[in-house]
Amino acid sequence: MNLNLFALLLAALAGATMALQGALNSALGKVVGLLEATLIVLLIGFLTALLFLYPLGLGKGDILKLGGAPWYTLGGGVLIVLITYGVAASIPQVGAAKATTAIVAAQVTAAALIDHFGFFGLTALSFSWWKVLGLVFLATGTYIMLIQ
């Protein structure tokens, strides 16, 4: 299978599971509280990575090189807390479809800017009029999804 196709399928799977995860986190939050659900979900994720993914050899890097990483790359740890909490808090208020629509629209817009400017050491991918048109369509679709 083409590596680009595999990467896109993997990304699509991650996107689909995000909606499911958000709904599950919201349901857990109703029982134990949103901050508590966020902590529980992140602890379970940590244990899953530690006990299952790492021993299976899915990571090909070297965790001992952590000290050589730029300080800002550790921000992902803070962001995952905000993401998990934000998704779990928004879904009960507006529903899974509307929350996910807002998430995806903001995510794609932010990603386009990251690509364009090559933030965080990524290769800059220039913005084209086709991408602008895509964002316009995305914004239009987002508006349609959110008005009802």
C-alpha positions in Angstrom: 0.0 0.0 0.0 1.2 3.5 -0.8 2.7 5.1 2.4 0.7 8.3 1.7 -2.5 6.4 1.4 -1.7 4.5 4.6 -1.0 7.7 6.4 -4.2 9.3 5.3 -6.2 6.2 6.3 -4.5 6.2 9.7 -5.4 9.9 10.0 -9.0 9.2 9.1 -9.2 6.4 11.7 -7.8 8.8 14.3 -10.4 11.4 13.3 -13.2 8.9 13.6 -12.0 7.7 16.9 -11.8 11.3 18.2 -15.6 11.7 17.9 -16.0 8.4 19.7 -13.5 9.3 22.4 -15.1 12.6 23.0 -18.5 11.0 23.5 -17.0 8.5 25.9 -15.1 11.1 27.8 -18.2 13.2 28.1 -20.2 10.3 29.5 -17.4 9.6 32.0 -17.3 13.3 32.9 -21.0 13.2 33.8 -20.3 10.5 36.3 -17.0 11.6 37.9 -16.6 15.2 36.8 -14.8 16.7 33.8 -11.4 17.4 35.4 -11.5 13.9 36.9 -12.5 12.3 33.6 -9.6 14.2 31.9 -7.1 12.8 34.5 -8.5 9.3 34.3 -8.5 9.2 30.5 -4.9 10.6 30.3 -3.7 8.0 32.9 -5.3 5.2 31.0 -3.7 6.5 27.8 -0.3 6.6 29.6 -0.7 3.1 30.9 -1.8 1.9 27.4 1.3 3.4 25.8 3.6 2.1 28.5 2.2 -1.4 28.8 1.1 -2.2 25.2 2.5 0.1 22.6 6.1 0.5 23.9 6.7 -3.2 24.5 5.4 -4.0 21.0 8.3 -2.0 19.6 6.0 0.5 17.8 8.3 3.3 19.0 11.6 3.4 17.0 13.1 6.3 18.8 15.1 6.8 22.0 13.3 8.3 25.0 16.7 9.1 26.5 17.2 11.8 23.9 14.4 13.8 25.5 16.9 16.3 26.8 17.8 17.3 23.3 14.3 18.2 22.3 13.4 21.9 22.1 11.5 23.0 25.2 8.4 24.0 23.3 7.9 20.4 21.9 6.8 19.4 25.4 3.8 21.6 25.0 1.9 18.7 23.5 1.6 17.4 27.0 -0.2 20.5 28.1 -2.3 20.7 24.9 -3.6 17.1 25.3 -5.1 18.1 28.7 -6.8 21.1 27.0 -8.0 19.0 24.1 -9.3 16.2 26.2 -11.1 18.6 28.6 -12.4 20.8 25.9 -13.9 18.0 23.9 -15.5 16.4 26.9 -16.9 19.7 28.1 -18.3 20.8 24.7 -20.0 17.6 23.5 -22.7 17.6 26.3 -23.5 21.3 25.5 -23.8 21.2 21.7 -23.6 17.5 20.7 -20.9 15.3 19.2 -21.5 16.5 15.6 -21.4 20.2 16.3 -18.5 20.0 18.6 -16.5 17.8 16.2 -17.4 20.2 13.3 -15.9 23.1 15.3 -12.9 21.0 16.2 -12.2 19.9 12.7 -12.7 23.4 11.2 -10.3 24.9 13.7 -7.9 22.0 13.4 -7.6 22.3 9.6 -7.3 26.0 9.7 -4.5 25.9 12.3 -2.8 23.0 10.4 -2.8 25.1 7.2 -1.1 27.9 9.0 1.4 25.6 10.5 2.1 24.1 7.1 2.4 27.5 5.4 4.8 29.0 7.9 6.7 25.7 8.6 6.3 26.1 12.3 8.1 23.7 14.7 10.7 22.7 12.2 8.2 21.3 9.6 8.8 21.8 6.0 6.9 24.9 4.8 4.1 24.1 2.3 3.0 27.2 0.6 -0.6 28.3 0.7 -2.3 28.0 -2.7 -5.6 29.5 -3.9 -7.0 25.9 -3.9 -6.3 25.7 -0.2 -8.0 29.0 0.4 -11.0 27.7 -1.6 -10.9 24.6 0.5 -11.0 26.7 3.7 -13.9 28.7 2.3 -15.8 25.5 1.7 -14.8 24.2 5.1 -16.1 27.4 6.7 -19.3 27.3 4.7 -19.8 23.6 5.7 -19.0 24.5 9.3 -21.5 27.3 9.3 -24.2 25.0 7.9 -23.5 22.3 10.5 -23.6 24.8 13.4 -26.6 26.9 12.6 -29.2 24.3 13.7 
